[in-house]
């Protein structure tokens, strides 16, 4: 559906096996966050603009990076707390 709307899909994963799944299911780019800096890589892919939409199902451990890769006036959706709650004292 994302491709139909003209979006490029960037998936962040922990292993090469999961990266393969992202590619097999239509992902345009994969970032293995255990080997690469997510913010640096997203900035490379987006020419420093960041993402229009970021979906974060992890929570506390990925919040800062998710926020950092969301472009100005973009949307960040935090829908999970696998690593804990997002800090309540946000400094935006």
PyMOL Python script that loads the backbone (N, CA, C, O; Angstrom):
from pymol import cmd

cmd.read_pdbstr("""\
ATOM      1  N   UNK A   1       0.821  -1.183   0.000  1.00  0.00           N
ATOM      2  CA  UNK A   1       0.000   0.000   0.000  1.00  0.00           C
ATOM      3  C   UNK A   1       0.870   1.255   0.000  1.00  0.00           C
ATOM      4  O   UNK A   1       0.546   2.229  -0.679  1.00  0.00           O
ATOM      5  N   UNK A   2       1.945   1.243   0.735  1.00  0.00           N
ATOM      6  CA  UNK A   2       2.822   2.415   0.796  1.00  0.00           C
ATOM      7  C   UNK A   2       3.384   2.748  -0.580  1.00  0.00           C
ATOM      8  O   UNK A   2       3.455   3.915  -0.966  1.00  0.00           O
ATOM      9  N   UNK A   3       3.783   1.714  -1.316  1.00  0.00           N
ATOM     10  CA  UNK A   3       4.331   1.951  -2.656  1.00  0.00           C
ATOM     11  C   UNK A   3       3.262   2.521  -3.582  1.00  0.00           C
ATOM     12  O   UNK A   3       3.555   3.379  -4.415  1.00  0.00           O
ATOM     13  N   UNK A   4       2.052   2.059  -3.443  1.00  0.00           N
ATOM     14  CA  UNK A   4       0.939   2.559  -4.253  1.00  0.00           C
ATOM     15  C   UNK A   4       0.772   4.064  -4.059  1.00  0.00           C
ATOM     16  O   UNK A   4       0.399   4.780  -4.989  1.00  0.00           O
ATOM     17  N   UNK A   5       1.046   4.533  -2.857  1.00  0.00           N
ATOM     18  CA  UNK A   5       0.928   5.960  -2.543  1.00  0.00           C
ATOM     19  C   UNK A   5       2.204   6.734  -2.863  1.00  0.00           C
ATOM     20  O   UNK A   5       2.267   7.945  -2.652  1.00  0.00           O
ATOM     21  N   UNK A   6       3.219   6.040  -3.371  1.00  0.00           N
ATOM     22  CA  UNK A   6       4.463   6.698  -3.761  1.00  0.00           C
ATOM     23  C   UNK A   6       5.516   6.778  -2.678  1.00  0.00           C
ATOM     24  O   UNK A   6       6.515   7.479  -2.837  1.00  0.00           O
ATOM     25  N   UNK A   7       5.312   6.077  -1.589  1.00  0.00           N
ATOM     26  CA  UNK A   7       6.250   6.129  -0.469  1.00  0.00           C
ATOM     27  C   UNK A   7       7.420   5.177  -0.675  1.00  0.00           C
ATOM     28  O   UNK A   7       7.298   4.155  -1.350  1.00  0.00           O
ATOM     29  N   UNK A   8       8.546   5.528  -0.089  1.00  0.00           N
ATOM     30  CA  UNK A   8       9.688   4.627   0.028  1.00  0.00           C
ATOM     31  C   UNK A   8       9.650   4.078   1.447  1.00  0.00           C
ATOM     32  O   UNK A   8       9.427   4.826   2.399  1.00  0.00           O
ATOM     33  N   UNK A   9       9.865   2.784   1.590  1.00  0.00           N
ATOM     34  CA  UNK A   9       9.766   2.139   2.898  1.00  0.00           C
ATOM     35  C   UNK A   9      11.160   1.802   3.409  1.00  0.00           C
ATOM     36  O   UNK A   9      11.945   1.142   2.727  1.00  0.00           O
ATOM     37  N   UNK A  10      11.456   2.267   4.628  1.00  0.00           N
ATOM     38  CA  UNK A  10      12.711   1.976   5.304  1.00  0.00           C
ATOM     39  C   UNK A  10      12.369   1.122   6.524  1.00  0.00           C
ATOM     40  O   UNK A  10      11.604   1.550   7.389  1.00  0.00           O
ATOM     41  N   UNK A  11      12.934  -0.080   6.592  1.00  0.00           N
ATOM     42  CA  UNK A  11      12.695  -0.952   7.730  1.00  0.00           C
ATOM     43  C   UNK A  11      13.939  -1.042   8.595  1.00  0.00           C
ATOM     44  O   UNK A  11      15.044  -1.209   8.078  1.00  0.00           O
ATOM     45  N   UNK A  12      13.771  -0.933   9.907  1.00  0.00           N
ATOM     46  CA  UNK A  12      14.895  -1.121  10.819  1.00  0.00           C
ATOM     47  C   UNK A  12      14.720  -2.466  11.507  1.00  0.00           C
ATOM     48  O   UNK A  12      13.647  -2.782  12.021  1.00  0.00           O
ATOM     49  N   UNK A  13      15.783  -3.245  11.507  1.00  0.00           N
ATOM     50  CA  UNK A  13      15.733  -4.608  12.035  1.00  0.00           C
ATOM     51  C   UNK A  13      17.021  -4.905  12.797  1.00  0.00           C
ATOM     52  O   UNK A  13      17.986  -4.142  12.743  1.00  0.00           O
ATOM     53  N   UNK A  14      17.014  -6.033  13.510  1.00  0.00           N
ATOM     54  CA  UNK A  14      18.185  -6.389  14.315  1.00  0.00           C
ATOM     55  C   UNK A  14      19.109  -7.399  13.644  1.00  0.00           C
ATOM     56  O   UNK A  14      20.268  -7.528  14.040  1.00  0.00           O
ATOM     57  N   UNK A  15      18.621  -8.116  12.639  1.00  0.00           N
ATOM     58  CA  UNK A  15      19.438  -9.166  12.020  1.00  0.00           C
ATOM     59  C   UNK A  15      19.309  -9.161  10.504  1.00  0.00           C
ATOM     60  O   UNK A  15      18.369  -8.594   9.947  1.00  0.00           O
ATOM     61  N   UNK A  16      20.271  -9.802   9.847  1.00  0.00           N
ATOM     62  CA  UNK A  16      20.231  -9.933   8.389  1.00  0.00           C
ATOM     63  C   UNK A  16      19.019 -10.754   7.947  1.00  0.00           C
ATOM     64  O   UNK A  16      18.438 -10.477   6.898  1.00  0.00           O
ATOM     65  N   UNK A  17      18.633 -11.758   8.732  1.00  0.00           N
ATOM     66  CA  UNK A  17      17.465 -12.570   8.397  1.00  0.00           C
ATOM     67  C   UNK A  17      16.207 -11.714   8.340  1.00  0.00           C
ATOM     68  O   UNK A  17      15.382 -11.874   7.440  1.00  0.00           O
ATOM     69  N   UNK A  18      16.060 -10.811   9.295  1.00  0.00           N
ATOM     70  CA  UNK A  18      14.896  -9.921   9.301  1.00  0.00           C
ATOM     71  C   UNK A  18      14.980  -8.901   8.166  1.00  0.00           C
ATOM     72  O   UNK A  18      13.958  -8.511   7.601  1.00  0.00           O
ATOM     73  N   UNK A  19      16.191  -8.473   7.835  1.00  0.00           N
ATOM     74  CA  UNK A  19      16.371  -7.550   6.708  1.00  0.00           C
ATOM     75  C   UNK A  19      15.912  -8.210   5.419  1.00  0.00           C
ATOM     76  O   UNK A  19      15.302  -7.566   4.566  1.00  0.00           O
ATOM     77  N   UNK A  20      16.205  -9.485   5.279  1.00  0.00           N
ATOM     78  CA  UNK A  20      15.768 -10.225   4.089  1.00  0.00           C
ATOM     79  C   UNK A  20      14.243 -10.244   4.015  1.00  0.00           C
ATOM     80  O   UNK A  20      13.674 -10.080   2.936  1.00  0.00           O
ATOM     81  N   UNK A  21      13.585 -10.441   5.138  1.00  0.00           N
ATOM     82  CA  UNK A  21      12.114 -10.419   5.164  1.00  0.00           C
ATOM     83  C   UNK A  21      11.565  -9.056   4.734  1.00  0.00           C
ATOM     84  O   UNK A  21      10.579  -8.981   4.000  1.00  0.00           O
ATOM     85  N   UNK A  22      12.203  -7.991   5.190  1.00  0.00           N
ATOM     86  CA  UNK A  22      11.771  -6.645   4.795  1.00  0.00           C
ATOM     87  C   UNK A  22      11.865  -6.503   3.280  1.00  0.00           C
ATOM     88  O   UNK A  22      10.920  -6.047   2.636  1.00  0.00           O
ATOM     89  N   UNK A  23      12.986  -6.888   2.720  1.00  0.00           N
ATOM     90  CA  UNK A  23      13.182  -6.782   1.268  1.00  0.00           C
ATOM     91  C   UNK A  23      12.186  -7.655   0.504  1.00  0.00           C
ATOM     92  O   UNK A  23      11.629  -7.222  -0.504  1.00  0.00           O
ATOM     93  N   UNK A  24      11.965  -8.866   0.976  1.00  0.00           N
ATOM     94  CA  UNK A  24      11.026  -9.782   0.312  1.00  0.00           C
ATOM     95  C   UNK A  24       9.594  -9.267   0.349  1.00  0.00           C
ATOM     96  O   UNK A  24       8.769  -9.639  -0.485  1.00  0.00           O
ATOM     97  N   UNK A  25       9.308  -8.410   1.321  1.00  0.00           N
ATOM     98  CA  UNK A  25       7.953  -7.888   1.464  1.00  0.00           C
ATOM     99  C   UNK A  25       7.814  -6.441   1.011  1.00  0.00           C
ATOM    100  O   UNK A  25       6.886  -5.740   1.415  1.00  0.00           O
ATOM    101  N   UNK A  26       8.744  -6.000   0.169  1.00  0.00           N
ATOM    102  CA  UNK A  26       8.591  -4.709  -0.484  1.00  0.00           C
ATOM    103  C   UNK A  26       9.337  -3.543   0.116  1.00  0.00           C
ATOM    104  O   UNK A  26       9.201  -2.422  -0.373  1.00  0.00           O
ATOM    105  N   UNK A  27      10.113  -3.758   1.144  1.00  0.00           N
ATOM    106  CA  UNK A  27      10.885  -2.652   1.722  1.00  0.00           C
ATOM    107  C   UNK A  27      11.937  -2.157   0.747  1.00  0.00           C
ATOM    108  O   UNK A  27      12.602  -2.956   0.087  1.00  0.00           O
ATOM    109  N   UNK A  28      12.089  -0.854   0.654  1.00  0.00           N
ATOM    110  CA  UNK A  28      13.080  -0.272  -0.259  1.00  0.00           C
ATOM    111  C   UNK A  28      14.469  -0.243   0.358  1.00  0.00           C
ATOM    112  O   UNK A  28      15.468  -0.412  -0.342  1.00  0.00           O
ATOM    113  N   UNK A  29      14.535  -0.030   1.657  1.00  0.00           N
ATOM    114  CA  UNK A  29      15.814   0.060   2.367  1.00  0.00           C
ATOM    115  C   UNK A  29      15.679  -0.671   3.692  1.00  0.00           C
ATOM    116  O   UNK A  29      14.625  -0.648   4.326  1.00  0.00           O
ATOM    117  N   UNK A  30      16.765  -1.321   4.100  1.00  0.00           N
ATOM    118  CA  UNK A  30      16.786  -1.921   5.432  1.00  0.00           C
ATOM    119  C   UNK A  30      17.996  -1.388   6.185  1.00  0.00           C
ATOM    120  O   UNK A  30      19.072  -1.195   5.619  1.00  0.00           O
ATOM    121  N   UNK A  31      17.791  -1.157   7.460  1.00  0.00           N
ATOM    122  CA  UNK A  31      18.867  -0.711   8.335  1.00  0.00           C
ATOM    123  C   UNK A  31      18.965  -1.725   9.469  1.00  0.00           C
ATOM    124  O   UNK A  31      18.012  -1.921  10.224  1.00  0.00           O
ATOM    125  N   UNK A  32      20.102  -2.354   9.579  1.00  0.00           N
ATOM    126  CA  UNK A  32      20.333  -3.294  10.678  1.00  0.00           C
ATOM    127  C   UNK A  32      20.905  -2.472  11.823  1.00  0.00           C
ATOM    128  O   UNK A  32      22.091  -2.143  11.835  1.00  0.00           O
ATOM    129  N   UNK A  33      20.049  -2.146  12.786  1.00  0.00           N
ATOM    130  CA  UNK A  33      20.429  -1.179  13.819  1.00  0.00           C
ATOM    131  C   UNK A  33      21.504  -1.677  14.772  1.00  0.00           C
ATOM    132  O   UNK A  33      22.077  -0.889  15.524  1.00  0.00           O
ATOM    133  N   UNK A  34      21.782  -2.973  14.749  1.00  0.00           N
ATOM    134  CA  UNK A  34      22.878  -3.492  15.567  1.00  0.00           C
ATOM    135  C   UNK A  34      24.229  -3.278  14.890  1.00  0.00           C
ATOM    136  O   UNK A  34      25.273  -3.459  15.517  1.00  0.00           O
ATOM    137  N   UNK A  35      24.216  -2.892  13.610  1.00  0.00           N
ATOM    138  CA  UNK A  35      25.441  -2.684  12.848  1.00  0.00           C
ATOM    139  C   UNK A  35      25.579  -1.267  12.302  1.00  0.00           C
ATOM    140  O   UNK A  35      26.688  -0.829  11.997  1.00  0.00           O
ATOM    141  N   UNK A  36      24.471  -0.547  12.177  1.00  0.00           N
ATOM    142  CA  UNK A  36      24.481   0.774  11.563  1.00  0.00           C
ATOM    143  C   UNK A  36      23.823   1.802  12.471  1.00  0.00           C
ATOM    144  O   UNK A  36      22.981   1.458  13.302  1.00  0.00           O
ATOM    145  N   UNK A  37      24.206   3.053  12.313  1.00  0.00           N
ATOM    146  CA  UNK A  37      23.564   4.151  13.024  1.00  0.00           C
ATOM    147  C   UNK A  37      22.295   4.525  12.256  1.00  0.00           C
ATOM    148  O   UNK A  37      22.360   4.958  11.106  1.00  0.00           O
ATOM    149  N   UNK A  38      21.159   4.356  12.897  1.00  0.00           N
ATOM    150  CA  UNK A  38      19.870   4.566  12.235  1.00  0.00           C
ATOM    151  C   UNK A  38      19.727   6.005  11.743  1.00  0.00           C
ATOM    152  O   UNK A  38      19.355   6.229  10.591  1.00  0.00           O
ATOM    153  N   UNK A  39      20.014   6.968  12.592  1.00  0.00           N
ATOM    154  CA  UNK A  39      19.840   8.371  12.220  1.00  0.00           C
ATOM    155  C   UNK A  39      20.746   8.726  11.039  1.00  0.00           C
ATOM    156  O   UNK A  39      20.304   9.369  10.086  1.00  0.00           O
ATOM    157  N   UNK A  40      21.989   8.315  11.102  1.00  0.00           N
ATOM    158  CA  UNK A  40      22.938   8.597  10.021  1.00  0.00           C
ATOM    159  C   UNK A  40      22.465   7.983   8.706  1.00  0.00           C
ATOM    160  O   UNK A  40      22.488   8.632   7.660  1.00  0.00           O
ATOM    161  N   UNK A  41      22.040   6.733   8.773  1.00  0.00           N
ATOM    162  CA  UNK A  41      21.608   6.029   7.554  1.00  0.00           C
ATOM    163  C   UNK A  41      20.330   6.631   6.974  1.00  0.00           C
ATOM    164  O   UNK A  41      20.221   6.788   5.758  1.00  0.00           O
ATOM    165  N   UNK A  42      19.363   6.970   7.825  1.00  0.00           N
ATOM    166  CA  UNK A  42      18.128   7.587   7.331  1.00  0.00           C
ATOM    167  C   UNK A  42      18.443   8.927   6.676  1.00  0.00           C
ATOM    168  O   UNK A  42      17.872   9.266   5.639  1.00  0.00           O
ATOM    169  N   UNK A  43      19.350   9.685   7.279  1.00  0.00           N
ATOM    170  CA  UNK A  43      19.731  10.962   6.675  1.00  0.00           C
ATOM    171  C   UNK A  43      20.379  10.763   5.308  1.00  0.00           C
ATOM    172  O   UNK A  43      20.172  11.572   4.404  1.00  0.00           O
ATOM    173  N   UNK A  44      21.157   9.699   5.148  1.00  0.00           N
ATOM    174  CA  UNK A  44      21.727   9.389   3.831  1.00  0.00           C
ATOM    175  C   UNK A  44      20.616   9.097   2.822  1.00  0.00           C
ATOM    176  O   UNK A  44      20.612   9.633   1.714  1.00  0.00           O
ATOM    177  N   UNK A  45      19.685   8.249   3.218  1.00  0.00           N
ATOM    178  CA  UNK A  45      18.601   7.817   2.321  1.00  0.00           C
ATOM    179  C   UNK A  45      17.695   8.985   1.939  1.00  0.00           C
ATOM    180  O   UNK A  45      17.239   9.069   0.799  1.00  0.00           O
ATOM    181  N   UNK A  46      17.432   9.882   2.884  1.00  0.00           N
ATOM    182  CA  UNK A  46      16.468  10.973   2.659  1.00  0.00           C
ATOM    183  C   UNK A  46      17.136  12.304   2.338  1.00  0.00           C
ATOM    184  O   UNK A  46      16.481  13.345   2.344  1.00  0.00           O
ATOM    185  N   UNK A  47      18.434  12.275   2.059  1.00  0.00           N
ATOM    186  CA  UNK A  47      19.183  13.510   1.786  1.00  0.00           C
ATOM    187  C   UNK A  47      19.050  14.526   2.919  1.00  0.00           C
ATOM    188  O   UNK A  47      18.956  15.732   2.689  1.00  0.00           O
ATOM    189  N   UNK A  48      19.046  14.006   4.148  1.00  0.00           N
ATOM    190  CA  UNK A  48      19.007  14.861   5.325  1.00  0.00           C
ATOM    191  C   UNK A  48      17.640  15.427   5.682  1.00  0.00           C
ATOM    192  O   UNK A  48      17.523  16.217   6.620  1.00  0.00           O
ATOM    193  N   UNK A  49      16.607  15.034   4.949  1.00  0.00           N
ATOM    194  CA  UNK A  49      15.275  15.580   5.208  1.00  0.00           C
ATOM    195  C   UNK A  49      14.499  14.814   6.274  1.00  0.00           C
ATOM    196  O   UNK A  49      13.625  15.383   6.929  1.00  0.00           O
ATOM    197  N   UNK A  50      14.801  13.550   6.452  1.00  0.00           N
ATOM    198  CA  UNK A  50      14.055  12.724   7.395  1.00  0.00           C
ATOM    199  C   UNK A  50      12.825  12.122   6.746  1.00  0.00           C
ATOM    200  O   UNK A  50      12.581  12.304   5.554  1.00  0.00           O
ATOM    201  N   UNK A  51      12.060  11.408   7.538  1.00  0.00           N
ATOM    202  CA  UNK A  51      10.892  10.665   7.049  1.00  0.00           C
ATOM    203  C   UNK A  51       9.604  11.441   7.264  1.00  0.00           C
ATOM    204  O   UNK A  51       9.434  12.138   8.265  1.00  0.00           O
ATOM    205  N   UNK A  52       8.703  11.304   6.303  1.00  0.00           N
ATOM    206  CA  UNK A  52       7.380  11.909   6.443  1.00  0.00           C
ATOM    207  C   UNK A  52       6.601  11.251   7.579  1.00  0.00           C
ATOM    208  O   UNK A  52       5.878  11.919   8.320  1.00  0.00           O
ATOM    209  N   UNK A  53       6.757   9.936   7.706  1.00  0.00           N
ATOM    210  CA  UNK A  53       6.037   9.189   8.741  1.00  0.00           C
ATOM    211  C   UNK A  53       6.970   8.150   9.346  1.00  0.00           C
ATOM    212  O   UNK A  53       7.676   7.439   8.630  1.00  0.00           O
ATOM    213  N   UNK A  54       6.964   8.071  10.663  1.00  0.00           N
ATOM    214  CA  UNK A  54       7.763   7.085  11.392  1.00  0.00           C
ATOM    215  C   UNK A  54       6.817   6.319  12.305  1.00  0.00           C
ATOM    216  O   UNK A  54       6.055   6.916  13.066  1.00  0.00           O
ATOM    217  N   UNK A  55       6.871   4.990  12.226  1.00  0.00           N
ATOM    218  CA  UNK A  55       6.060   4.129  13.077  1.00  0.00           C
ATOM    219  C   UNK A  55       7.001   3.404  14.030  1.00  0.00           C
ATOM    220  O   UNK A  55       7.878   2.661  13.590  1.00  0.00           O
ATOM    221  N   UNK A  56       6.826   3.610  15.319  1.00  0.00           N
ATOM    222  CA  UNK A  56       7.722   3.045  16.331  1.00  0.00           C
ATOM    223  C   UNK A  56       6.939   2.143  17.272  1.00  0.00           C
ATOM    224  O   UNK A  56       6.119   2.610  18.061  1.00  0.00           O
ATOM    225  N   UNK A  57       7.203   0.846  17.178  1.00  0.00           N
ATOM    226  CA  UNK A  57       6.527  -0.111  18.043  1.00  0.00           C
ATOM    227  C   UNK A  57       7.380  -0.581  19.203  1.00  0.00           C
ATOM    228  O   UNK A  57       6.968  -1.468  19.950  1.00  0.00           O
ATOM    229  N   UNK A  58       8.568   0.000  19.369  1.00  0.00           N
ATOM    230  CA  UNK A  58       9.482  -0.453  20.413  1.00  0.00           C
ATOM    231  C   UNK A  58       9.344   0.373  21.686  1.00  0.00           C
ATOM    232  O   UNK A  58       9.246  -0.184  22.780  1.00  0.00           O
ATOM    233  N   UNK A  59       9.334   1.696  21.552  1.00  0.00           N
ATOM    234  CA  UNK A  59       9.171   2.537  22.738  1.00  0.00           C
ATOM    235  C   UNK A  59      10.438   3.213  23.190  1.00  0.00           C
ATOM    236  O   UNK A  59      11.135   3.845  22.397  1.00  0.00           O
ATOM    237  N   UNK A  60      10.737   3.081  24.466  1.00  0.00           N
ATOM    238  CA  UNK A  60      11.818   3.817  25.133  1.00  0.00           C
ATOM    239  C   UNK A  60      13.165   3.737  24.414  1.00  0.00           C
ATOM    240  O   UNK A  60      13.823   4.762  24.237  1.00  0.00           O
ATOM    241  N   UNK A  61      13.581   2.559  24.005  1.00  0.00           N
ATOM    242  CA  UNK A  61      14.917   2.382  23.414  1.00  0.00           C
ATOM    243  C   UNK A  61      15.076   3.031  22.041  1.00  0.00           C
ATOM    244  O   UNK A  61      16.196   3.338  21.634  1.00  0.00           O
ATOM    245  N   UNK A  62      13.989   3.240  21.332  1.00  0.00           N
ATOM    246  CA  UNK A  62      14.079   3.782  19.969  1.00  0.00           C
ATOM    247  C   UNK A  62      13.479   5.173  19.826  1.00  0.00           C
ATOM    248  O   UNK A  62      13.533   5.764  18.748  1.00  0.00           O
ATOM    249  N   UNK A  63      12.912   5.698  20.899  1.00  0.00           N
ATOM    250  CA  UNK A  63      12.209   6.979  20.845  1.00  0.00           C
ATOM    251  C   UNK A  63      13.073   8.118  20.314  1.00  0.00           C
ATOM    252  O   UNK A  63      12.653   8.839  19.410  1.00  0.00           O
ATOM    253  N   UNK A  64      14.261   8.285  20.858  1.00  0.00           N
ATOM    254  CA  UNK A  64      15.125   9.405  20.450  1.00  0.00           C
ATOM    255  C   UNK A  64      15.483   9.322  18.969  1.00  0.00           C
ATOM    256  O   UNK A  64      15.436  10.328  18.261  1.00  0.00           O
ATOM    257  N   UNK A  65      15.838   8.134  18.502  1.00  0.00           N
ATOM    258  CA  UNK A  65      16.186   7.971  17.087  1.00  0.00           C
ATOM    259  C   UNK A  65      14.968   8.192  16.205  1.00  0.00           C
ATOM    260  O   UNK A  65      15.071   8.824  15.154  1.00  0.00           O
ATOM    261  N   UNK A  66      13.818   7.679  16.620  1.00  0.00           N
ATOM    262  CA  UNK A  66      12.596   7.878  15.840  1.00  0.00           C
ATOM    263  C   UNK A  66      12.268   9.357  15.717  1.00  0.00           C
ATOM    264  O   UNK A  66      11.903   9.834  14.642  1.00  0.00           O
ATOM    265  N   UNK A  67      12.397  10.063  16.799  1.00  0.00           N
ATOM    266  CA  UNK A  67      12.147  11.497  16.784  1.00  0.00           C
ATOM    267  C   UNK A  67      13.162  12.213  15.893  1.00  0.00           C
ATOM    268  O   UNK A  67      12.808  13.141  15.166  1.00  0.00           O
ATOM    269  N   UNK A  68      14.411  11.785  15.951  1.00  0.00           N
ATOM    270  CA  UNK A  68      15.474  12.421  15.172  1.00  0.00           C
ATOM    271  C   UNK A  68      15.301  12.216  13.666  1.00  0.00           C
ATOM    272  O   UNK A  68      15.731  13.064  12.884  1.00  0.00           O
ATOM    273  N   UNK A  69      14.685  11.116  13.242  1.00  0.00           N
ATOM    274  CA  UNK A  69      14.530  10.862  11.805  1.00  0.00           C
ATOM    275  C   UNK A  69      13.191  11.323  11.242  1.00  0.00           C
ATOM    276  O   UNK A  69      12.931  11.171  10.048  1.00  0.00           O
ATOM    277  N   UNK A  70      12.347  11.881  12.092  1.00  0.00           N
ATOM    278  CA  UNK A  70      11.077  12.419  11.616  1.00  0.00           C
ATOM    279  C   UNK A  70      11.315  13.823  11.077  1.00  0.00           C
ATOM    280  O   UNK A  70      11.824  14.690  11.787  1.00  0.00           O
ATOM    281  N   UNK A  71      10.949  14.042   9.829  1.00  0.00           N
ATOM    282  CA  UNK A  71      11.207  15.353   9.231  1.00  0.00           C
ATOM    283  C   UNK A  71      10.307  16.416   9.847  1.00  0.00           C
ATOM    284  O   UNK A  71       9.318  16.101  10.508  1.00  0.00           O
ATOM    285  N   UNK A  72      10.652  17.646   9.628  1.00  0.00           N
ATOM    286  CA  UNK A  72       9.860  18.769  10.127  1.00  0.00           C
ATOM    287  C   UNK A  72       8.446  18.653   9.562  1.00  0.00           C
ATOM    288  O   UNK A  72       8.264  18.450   8.362  1.00  0.00           O
ATOM    289  N   UNK A  73       7.473  18.781  10.413  1.00  0.00           N
ATOM    290  CA  UNK A  73       6.055  18.623  10.096  1.00  0.00           C
ATOM    291  C   UNK A  73       5.697  17.195   9.702  1.00  0.00           C
ATOM    292  O   UNK A  73       4.643  16.962   9.112  1.00  0.00           O
ATOM    293  N   UNK A  74       6.573  16.228  10.026  1.00  0.00           N
ATOM    294  CA  UNK A  74       6.287  14.828   9.789  1.00  0.00           C
ATOM    295  C   UNK A  74       5.459  14.257  10.931  1.00  0.00           C
ATOM    296  O   UNK A  74       5.105  14.960  11.877  1.00  0.00           O
ATOM    297  N   UNK A  75       5.162  12.979  10.823  1.00  0.00           N
ATOM    298  CA  UNK A  75       4.335  12.307  11.823  1.00  0.00           C
ATOM    299  C   UNK A  75       5.119  11.159  12.453  1.00  0.00           C
ATOM    300  O   UNK A  75       5.697  10.328  11.752  1.00  0.00           O
ATOM    301  N   UNK A  76       5.131  11.124  13.780  1.00  0.00           N
ATOM    302  CA  UNK A  76       5.737  10.025  14.528  1.00  0.00           C
ATOM    303  C   UNK A  76       4.627   9.344  15.313  1.00  0.00           C
ATOM    304  O   UNK A  76       3.960   9.965  16.141  1.00  0.00           O
ATOM    305  N   UNK A  77       4.441   8.061  15.040  1.00  0.00           N
ATOM    306  CA  UNK A  77       3.419   7.283  15.733  1.00  0.00           C
ATOM    307  C   UNK A  77       4.119   6.264  16.618  1.00  0.00           C
ATOM    308  O   UNK A  77       4.802   5.370  16.119  1.00  0.00           O
ATOM    309  N   UNK A  78       3.952   6.394  17.921  1.00  0.00           N
ATOM    310  CA  UNK A  78       4.495   5.449  18.877  1.00  0.00           C
ATOM    311  C   UNK A  78       3.342   4.557  19.317  1.00  0.00           C
ATOM    312  O   UNK A  78       2.406   5.021  19.969  1.00  0.00           O
ATOM    313  N   UNK A  79       3.409   3.269  18.959  1.00  0.00           N
ATOM    314  CA  UNK A  79       2.281   2.378  19.230  1.00  0.00           C
ATOM    315  C   UNK A  79       2.643   1.169  20.081  1.00  0.00           C
ATOM    316  O   UNK A  79       1.818   0.273  20.255  1.00  0.00           O
ATOM    317  N   UNK A  80       3.850   1.128  20.610  1.00  0.00           N
ATOM    318  CA  UNK A  80       4.231  -0.023  21.418  1.00  0.00           C
ATOM    319  C   UNK A  80       5.218   0.348  22.501  1.00  0.00           C
ATOM    320  O   UNK A  80       5.857   1.399  22.453  1.00  0.00           O
ATOM    321  N   UNK A  81       5.330  -0.527  23.472  1.00  0.00           N
ATOM    322  CA  UNK A  81       6.224  -0.300  24.612  1.00  0.00           C
ATOM    323  C   UNK A  81       7.081  -1.516  24.895  1.00  0.00           C
ATOM    324  O   UNK A  81       7.315  -1.848  26.057  1.00  0.00           O
ATOM    325  N   UNK A  82       7.556  -2.189  23.854  1.00  0.00           N
ATOM    326  CA  UNK A  82       8.325  -3.413  24.044  1.00  0.00           C
ATOM    327  C   UNK A  82       9.548  -3.196  24.929  1.00  0.00           C
ATOM    328  O   UNK A  82       9.930  -4.087  25.687  1.00  0.00           O
ATOM    329  N   UNK A  83      10.168  -2.008  24.839  1.00  0.00           N
ATOM    330  CA  UNK A  83      11.357  -1.726  25.650  1.00  0.00           C
ATOM    331  C   UNK A  83      11.051  -0.824  26.840  1.00  0.00           C
ATOM    332  O   UNK A  83      11.955  -0.447  27.585  1.00  0.00           O
ATOM    333  N   UNK A  84       9.811  -0.485  27.015  1.00  0.00           N
ATOM    334  CA  UNK A  84       9.418   0.404  28.102  1.00  0.00           C
ATOM    335  C   UNK A  84       8.680   1.620  27.565  1.00  0.00           C
ATOM    336  O   UNK A  84       8.614   1.848  26.357  1.00  0.00           O
ATOM    337  N   UNK A  85       8.135   2.384  28.481  1.00  0.00           N
ATOM    338  CA  UNK A  85       7.362   3.564  28.108  1.00  0.00           C
ATOM    339  C   UNK A  85       8.256   4.685  27.596  1.00  0.00           C
ATOM    340  O   UNK A  85       9.388   4.846  28.051  1.00  0.00           O
ATOM    341  N   UNK A  86       7.741   5.449  26.654  1.00  0.00           N
ATOM    342  CA  UNK A  86       8.427   6.638  26.174  1.00  0.00           C
ATOM    343  C   UNK A  86       8.489   7.604  27.350  1.00  0.00           C
ATOM    344  O   UNK A  86       7.508   7.752  28.079  1.00  0.00           O
ATOM    345  N   UNK A  87       9.623   8.260  27.542  1.00  0.00           N
ATOM    346  CA  UNK A  87       9.753   9.172  28.682  1.00  0.00           C
ATOM    347  C   UNK A  87       8.660  10.248  28.694  1.00  0.00           C
ATOM    348  O   UNK A  87       8.352  10.833  27.656  1.00  0.00           O
ATOM    349  N   UNK A  88       8.082  10.501  29.858  1.00  0.00           N
ATOM    350  CA  UNK A  88       6.999  11.488  29.938  1.00  0.00           C
ATOM    351  C   UNK A  88       7.490  12.933  29.882  1.00  0.00           C
ATOM    352  O   UNK A  88       6.694  13.839  29.634  1.00  0.00           O
ATOM    353  N   UNK A  89       8.785  13.166  30.109  1.00  0.00           N
ATOM    354  CA  UNK A  89       9.326  14.521  30.145  1.00  0.00           C
ATOM    355  C   UNK A  89       9.992  14.870  28.817  1.00  0.00           C
ATOM    356  O   UNK A  89      11.193  15.136  28.759  1.00  0.00           O
ATOM    357  N   UNK A  90       9.191  14.864  27.752  1.00  0.00           N
ATOM    358  CA  UNK A  90       9.716  15.106  26.404  1.00  0.00           C
ATOM    359  C   UNK A  90      10.238  16.518  26.267  1.00  0.00           C
ATOM    360  O   UNK A  90       9.602  17.476  26.706  1.00  0.00           O
ATOM    361  N   UNK A  91      11.384  16.636  25.662  1.00  0.00           N
ATOM    362  CA  UNK A  91      11.976  17.928  25.376  1.00  0.00           C
ATOM    363  C   UNK A  91      11.943  18.114  23.868  1.00  0.00           C
ATOM    364  O   UNK A  91      12.866  17.694  23.171  1.00  0.00           O
ATOM    365  N   UNK A  92      10.907  18.730  23.369  1.00  0.00           N
ATOM    366  CA  UNK A  92      10.771  18.915  21.919  1.00  0.00           C
ATOM    367  C   UNK A  92      11.325  20.239  21.477  1.00  0.00           C
ATOM    368  O   UNK A  92      11.291  20.556  20.288  1.00  0.00           O
TER     369      UNK A  92
END
""", "prot")
cmd.dss("prot")
cmd.show_as("cartoon", "prot")
cmd.util.cbc("prot")
cmd.orient("prot")
